[in-house]
Amino acid sequence: MIIVNTPTIEGKAVQTLGLVTGNTVQSKNAFKDIGAGFRNLVGGEVVSYTKMLGEARDEAVNRMVKQAQSMGADAVVNVRFSSASVIEGAAEILAWGTAVKFI
């Protein structure tokens, strides 16, 4: 499965199959949240949040790809991401794009 954030794939003619999405909501445990609060006081990267959001992004992409595969897609083009705070300490990551089939 090819996944790109461009609207086309060079050298490939495609048929559009439709919109595909994948999302997940992730939260941290209380101990990591306490550590993040200390980091907020002194500044710098909050590694536990970085790791959590990276894992959430990967899961959202995997879910998007699974949906594209169920449609018979060869690729997902024009992939985009968004994030939102759902509740305190939890974030949603949404991945979306256009499923296409090579012709």
Backbone as a printed PyTorch tensor [residue, N CA C, xyz], in Angstrom:
tensor([[[  0.8560,  -1.1780,   0.0000],
         [  0.0000,   0.0000,   0.0000],
         [  0.8930,   1.2300,   0.0000]],

        [[  0.6720,   2.1000,  -0.9660],
         [  1.3970,   3.3620,  -1.0430],
         [  0.5670,   4.4300,  -0.3330]],

        [[  1.2180,   5.1890,   0.5350],
         [  0.5450,   6.2600,   1.2660],
         [  1.3420,   7.5370,   1.0340]],

        [[  0.6890,   8.5420,   0.4320],
         [  1.3790,   9.7990,   0.1400],
         [  0.4930,  10.9830,   0.5140]],

        [[  1.1450,  12.1170,   0.7590],
         [  0.3720,  13.3220,   1.0550],
         [  0.2410,  14.2240,  -0.1650]],

        [[  0.5850,  13.7040,  -1.3180],
         [  0.4140,  14.4280,  -2.5770],
         [ -0.8900,  13.9670,  -3.2400]],

        [[ -1.4730,  14.7850,  -4.1110],
         [ -2.7440,  14.4040,  -4.7230],
         [ -2.6100,  13.3530,  -5.8290]],

        [[ -1.3910,  13.0910,  -6.2790],
         [ -1.1630,  12.1040,  -7.3280],
         [  0.0830,  11.2900,  -7.0000]],

        [[  0.2660,  10.2040,  -7.7450],
         [  1.4840,   9.4010,  -7.6500],
         [  2.1190,   9.4400,  -9.0310]],

        [[  3.3160,   9.9710,  -9.1040],
         [  3.9810,  10.1620, -10.3840],
         [  4.0430,   8.8550, -11.1720]],

        [[  3.6100,   8.9410, -12.4290],
         [  3.6710,   7.7920, -13.3290],
         [  2.5280,   6.8040, -13.1620]],

        [[  1.5580,   7.0970, -12.3210],
         [  0.4510,   6.1730, -12.0880],
         [ -0.8750,   6.8440, -12.4530]],

        [[ -1.6450,   6.1600, -13.2430],
         [ -3.0180,   6.5860, -13.4980],
         [ -3.8830,   5.8820, -12.4690]],

        [[ -4.8270,   6.6250, -11.8940],
         [ -5.6150,   6.0400, -10.8170],
         [ -7.0990,   6.2700, -11.0120]],

        [[ -7.8580,   5.3930, -10.3900],
         [ -9.3070,   5.5310, -10.2910],
         [ -9.5970,   5.8350,  -8.8240]],

        [[-10.3600,   6.8600,  -8.5670],
         [-10.7130,   7.2370,  -7.1950],
         [-11.7710,   6.2920,  -6.6550]],

        [[-11.5120,   5.7620,  -5.4730],
         [-12.4750,   4.8790,  -4.8230],
         [-13.2740,   5.5900,  -3.7390]],

        [[-12.6670,   6.5850,  -3.1000],
         [-13.4050,   7.3400,  -2.0960],
         [-12.5740,   7.6910,  -0.8750]],

        [[-13.2110,   8.4080,   0.0250],
         [-12.5840,   8.8640,   1.2540],
         [-12.3660,   7.6960,   2.2090]],

        [[-11.1950,   7.6740,   2.8390],
         [-10.9190,   6.7020,   3.8980],
         [-10.4080,   7.4600,   5.1200]],

        [[-10.7570,   6.9460,   6.2890],
         [-10.3540,   7.5850,   7.5340],
         [ -9.8980,   6.5440,   8.5390]],

        [[ -9.1490,   7.0000,   9.4920],
         [ -8.7710,   6.1740,  10.6330],
         [ -8.5410,   7.1020,  11.8040]],

        [[ -8.9930,   6.7000,  12.9720],
         [ -8.7640,   7.5460,  14.1380],
         [ -8.5580,   6.6990,  15.3840]],

        [[ -8.0290,   7.3280,  16.4030],
         [ -7.8870,   6.7040,  17.7090],
         [ -7.8350,   7.8040,  18.7510]],

        [[ -8.2490,   7.4680,  19.9480],
         [ -8.1390,   8.3730,  21.0910],
         [ -7.2280,   7.6850,  22.0910]],

        [[ -6.1850,   8.3870,  22.4810],
         [ -5.1960,   7.8330,  23.4080],
         [ -5.1340,   8.6960,  24.6580]],

        [[ -4.8400,   8.0440,  25.7640],
         [ -4.6250,   8.7860,  27.0090],
         [ -3.4080,   8.2100,  27.7110]],

        [[ -2.8940,   8.9710,  28.6600],
         [ -1.7390,   8.5470,  29.4320],
         [ -2.2090,   8.0680,  30.7850]],

        [[ -1.2860,   7.4080,  31.5090],
         [ -1.6390,   7.0600,  32.8780],
         [ -1.2620,   8.2060,  33.8060]],

        [[ -1.7600,   8.1700,  35.0070],
         [ -1.5880,   9.2870,  35.9510],
         [ -0.1190,   9.5550,  36.2680]],

        [[  0.7100,   8.5090,  36.3520],
         [  2.1160,   8.7130,  36.6890],
         [  2.8480,   9.4830,  35.5990]],

        [[  2.5620,   9.1640,  34.3590],
         [  3.1780,   9.9050,  33.2480],
         [  2.6720,  11.3440,  33.2320]],

        [[  1.4130,  11.5330,  33.6150],
         [  0.8440,  12.8690,  33.6500],
         [  1.5440,  13.7370,  34.6960]],

        [[  1.8850,  13.1480,  35.8280],
         [  2.6120,  13.8890,  36.8670],
         [  3.9820,  14.3070,  36.3380]],

        [[  4.6870,  13.3760,  35.6690],
         [  5.9920,  13.6900,  35.0820],
         [  5.8880,  14.7850,  34.0350]],

        [[  4.8210,  14.7500,  33.2630],
         [  4.6190,  15.7720,  32.2390],
         [  4.3830,  17.1330,  32.8850]],

        [[  3.6930,  17.1450,  34.0280],
         [  3.4630,  18.4020,  34.7410],
         [  4.7680,  19.0160,  35.2130]],

        [[  5.6880,  18.1850,  35.7150],
         [  7.0060,  18.6850,  36.1150],
         [  7.7630,  19.2340,  34.9160]],

        [[  7.6990,  18.5470,  33.7870],
         [  8.3810,  18.9860,  32.5730],
         [  7.8210,  20.3290,  32.1230]],

        [[  6.5410,  20.5200,  32.3180],
         [  5.9000,  21.7720,  31.9350],
         [  6.4750,  22.9510,  32.7310]],

        [[  6.8930,  22.6940,  33.9540],
         [  7.4720,  23.7550,  34.7860],
         [  8.8480,  24.1960,  34.2990]],

        [[  9.6610,  23.2430,  33.8240],
         [ 11.0410,  23.5530,  33.4580],
         [ 11.2440,  23.6650,  31.9490]],

        [[ 10.2950,  23.2450,  31.1870],
         [ 10.4010,  23.3270,  29.7270],
         [ 11.0490,  22.0940,  29.1360]],

        [[ 10.9550,  21.9570,  27.8350],
         [ 11.5460,  20.8320,  27.1270],
         [ 10.4840,  19.8730,  26.6120]],

        [[ 10.9550,  18.8610,  25.9100],
         [ 10.0570,  17.8750,  25.3040],
         [  9.4490,  16.9790,  26.3760]],

        [[  8.1850,  16.6990,  26.2270],
         [  7.4970,  15.7550,  27.0980],
         [  7.4960,  14.4180,  26.3460]],

        [[  8.5020,  13.6190,  26.6260],
         [  8.7550,  12.4020,  25.8480],
         [  7.5800,  11.4360,  25.8980]],

        [[  6.9360,  11.3050,  27.0410],
         [  5.8170,  10.3660,  27.1330],
         [  4.6630,  10.7840,  26.2160]],

        [[  4.4190,  12.0810,  26.0860],
         [  3.3780,  12.5660,  25.1730],
         [  3.8020,  12.3550,  23.7140]],

        [[  5.0690,  12.6230,  23.4200],
         [  5.5700,  12.4220,  22.0630],
         [  5.3890,  10.9750,  21.6370]],

        [[  5.7560,  10.0670,  22.5250],
         [  5.6180,   8.6330,  22.2340],
         [  4.1430,   8.2600,  22.0590]],

        [[  3.2910,   8.7560,  22.9580],
         [  1.8700,   8.4480,  22.8920],
         [  1.2660,   8.9300,  21.5690]],

        [[  1.5960,  10.1620,  21.1670],
         [  1.0300,  10.6910,  19.9320],
         [  1.5760,   9.9800,  18.7000]],

        [[  2.8400,   9.5580,  18.7470],
         [  3.4020,   8.7800,  17.6430],
         [  2.6900,   7.4490,  17.4860]],

        [[  2.4420,   6.7800,  18.6060],
         [  1.7140,   5.5050,  18.5630],
         [  0.2840,   5.7170,  18.0760]],

        [[ -0.3400,   6.8000,  18.5060],
         [ -1.7040,   7.0980,  18.0640],
         [ -1.7380,   7.3750,  16.5640]],

        [[ -0.7550,   8.1140,  16.0610],
         [ -0.6900,   8.4020,  14.6220],
         [ -0.5510,   7.1060,  13.8350]],

        [[  0.3270,   6.2100,  14.2970],
         [  0.5160,   4.9240,  13.6150],
         [ -0.7830,   4.1120,  13.5960]],

        [[ -1.4900,   4.1010,  14.7060],
         [ -2.7480,   3.3550,  14.7810],
         [ -3.7900,   3.9640,  13.8480]],

        [[ -3.8810,   5.2820,  13.8030],
         [ -4.8390,   5.9380,  12.9100],
         [ -4.5310,   5.6000,  11.4500]],

        [[ -3.2470,   5.6250,  11.0840],
         [ -2.8580,   5.2750,   9.7090],
         [ -3.1980,   3.8170,   9.4180]],

        [[ -2.9050,   2.9190,  10.3580],
         [ -3.2200,   1.4990,  10.1510],
         [ -4.7120,   1.2910,   9.9230]],

        [[ -5.5280,   2.0060,  10.6650],
         [ -6.9800,   1.8790,  10.4910],
         [ -7.4300,   2.4540,   9.1500]],

        [[ -6.8100,   3.5490,   8.7270],
         [ -7.1290,   4.1380,   7.4280],
         [ -6.7490,   3.1610,   6.3090]],

        [[ -5.5690,   2.5680,   6.4030],
         [ -5.0970,   1.6070,   5.3970],
         [ -6.0130,   0.3880,   5.3490]],

        [[ -6.4300,  -0.1000,   6.5110],
         [ -7.3330,  -1.2600,   6.5490],
         [ -8.6320,  -0.9550,   5.8080]],

        [[ -9.1630,   0.2430,   6.0050],
         [-10.3770,   0.6340,   5.2890],
         [-10.1130,   0.7110,   3.7900]],

        [[ -8.9780,   1.2720,   3.3930],
         [ -8.6300,   1.3690,   1.9730],
         [ -8.4820,  -0.0250,   1.3560]],

        [[ -7.8320,  -0.9270,   2.0710],
         [ -7.6670,  -2.2920,   1.5680],
         [ -9.0080,  -2.9830,   1.3810]],

        [[ -9.9480,  -2.7330,   2.2890],
         [-11.2730,  -3.3550,   2.1680],
         [-12.0220,  -2.8550,   0.9330]],

        [[-11.5990,  -1.6940,   0.4040],
         [-12.2080,  -1.1330,  -0.8150],
         [-11.4570,  -1.5880,  -2.0670]],

        [[-10.3540,  -2.3290,  -1.8910],
         [ -9.5600,  -2.7760,  -3.0350],
         [ -8.5420,  -1.7590,  -3.5040]],

        [[ -8.1690,  -0.8240,  -2.6590],
         [ -7.2430,   0.2470,  -3.0430],
         [ -5.8090,  -0.2470,  -3.1420]],

        [[ -5.0600,   0.4120,  -4.0180],
         [ -3.6160,   0.1900,  -4.1420],
         [ -2.8260,   1.2580,  -3.4000]],

        [[ -3.4880,   2.4000,  -3.1320],
         [ -2.7940,   3.5190,  -2.4990],
         [ -3.8100,   4.4380,  -1.8350]],

        [[ -3.2900,   5.2890,  -0.9590],
         [ -4.0790,   6.3750,  -0.3810],
         [ -3.3000,   7.6510,  -0.6690]],

        [[ -3.9470,   8.5870,  -1.3590],
         [ -3.3020,   9.8430,  -1.7240],
         [ -3.8970,  10.9890,  -0.9160]],

        [[ -3.1740,  12.0960,  -0.9230],
         [ -3.6210,  13.3170,  -0.2640],
         [ -3.9240,  13.0940,   1.2250]],

        [[ -3.0540,  12.3190,   1.8770],
         [ -3.2460,  11.9800,   3.2890],
         [ -3.0100,  13.2050,   4.1640]],

        [[ -3.8780,  13.3740,   5.1360],
         [ -3.8000,  14.4840,   6.0790],
         [ -4.0190,  13.9610,   7.4870]],

        [[ -3.5920,  14.7560,   8.4630],
         [ -3.7530,  14.4120,   9.8700],
         [ -4.3360,  15.5940,  10.6200]],

        [[ -5.0900,  15.2910,  11.6530],
         [ -5.5030,  16.3250,  12.5940],
         [ -5.5060,  15.7190,  13.9910]],

        [[ -5.4190,  16.5870,  14.9610],
         [ -5.4780,  16.1260,  16.3460],
         [ -6.3750,  17.0600,  17.1300]],

        [[ -6.9480,  16.5210,  18.1830],
         [ -7.8240,  17.3190,  19.0330],
         [ -7.7940,  16.7520,  20.4330]],

        [[ -7.9320,  17.6200,  21.3980],
         [ -8.0690,  17.1880,  22.7760],
         [ -9.5200,  16.7850,  22.9870]],

        [[ -9.7380,  15.5690,  23.4360],
         [-11.0950,  15.0660,  23.6100],
         [-11.5560,  15.3260,  25.0450]],

        [[-10.7440,  14.9100,  25.9820],
         [-10.9450,  15.2000,  27.3960],
         [ -9.5680,  15.4950,  27.9720]],

        [[ -9.4970,  15.9870,  29.1790],
         [ -8.1960,  16.2870,  29.7650],
         [ -7.3530,  15.0150,  29.8120]],

        [[ -6.1600,  15.0920,  29.2400],
         [ -5.2490,  13.9570,  29.2430],
         [ -5.4520,  12.9660,  28.1160]],

        [[ -6.3650,  13.2400,  27.1900],
         [ -6.6090,  12.3350,  26.0670],
         [ -6.6580,  13.1390,  24.7710]],

        [[ -6.1080,  12.5540,  23.7250],
         [ -6.0760,  13.2220,  22.4340],
         [ -6.5480,  12.2750,  21.3390]],

        [[ -7.2750,  12.8340,  20.3780],
         [ -7.6840,  12.0770,  19.1950],
         [ -6.7430,  12.4390,  18.0570]],

        [[ -6.3380,  11.4240,  17.3180],
         [ -5.6010,  11.6120,  16.0770],
         [ -6.4740,  11.0560,  14.9590]],

        [[ -6.6730,  11.8490,  13.9280],
         [ -7.4630,  11.4490,  12.7710],
         [ -6.5780,  11.5050,  11.5390]],

        [[ -6.5700,  10.4360,  10.7770],
         [ -5.8740,  10.3870,   9.4850],
         [ -6.9400,  10.1930,   8.4120]],

        [[ -6.8060,  10.9290,   7.2980],
         [ -7.7480,  10.7300,   6.2060],
         [ -7.0610,  10.9720,   4.8780]],

        [[ -7.6290,  10.3880,   3.8470],
         [ -7.1150,  10.5360,   2.5040],
         [ -8.0820,   9.9550,   1.4990]],

        [[ -7.6190,   9.8540,   0.2580],
         [ -8.4410,   9.3190,  -0.8230],
         [ -7.8810,   7.9810,  -1.2630]],

        [[ -8.6980,   6.9400,  -1.1850],
         [ -8.3070,   5.6180,  -1.6490],
         [ -8.3700,   5.5940,  -3.1680]],

        [[ -7.3190,   5.0480,  -3.7920],
         [ -7.2720,   4.9570,  -5.2560],
         [ -6.8080,   3.5670,  -5.6790]],

        [[ -7.1820,   3.2120,  -6.8890],
         [ -6.7570,   1.9500,  -7.5130],
         [ -6.0050,   2.2940,  -8.7900]],

        [[ -4.8930,   1.6160,  -9.0230],
         [ -4.1210,   1.8460, -10.2350],
         [ -4.8660,   1.2790, -11.4300]],

        [[ -4.8490,   2.0450, -12.5480],
         [ -5.5100,   1.5620, -13.7750],
         [ -4.4940,   1.4930, -14.9040]]])
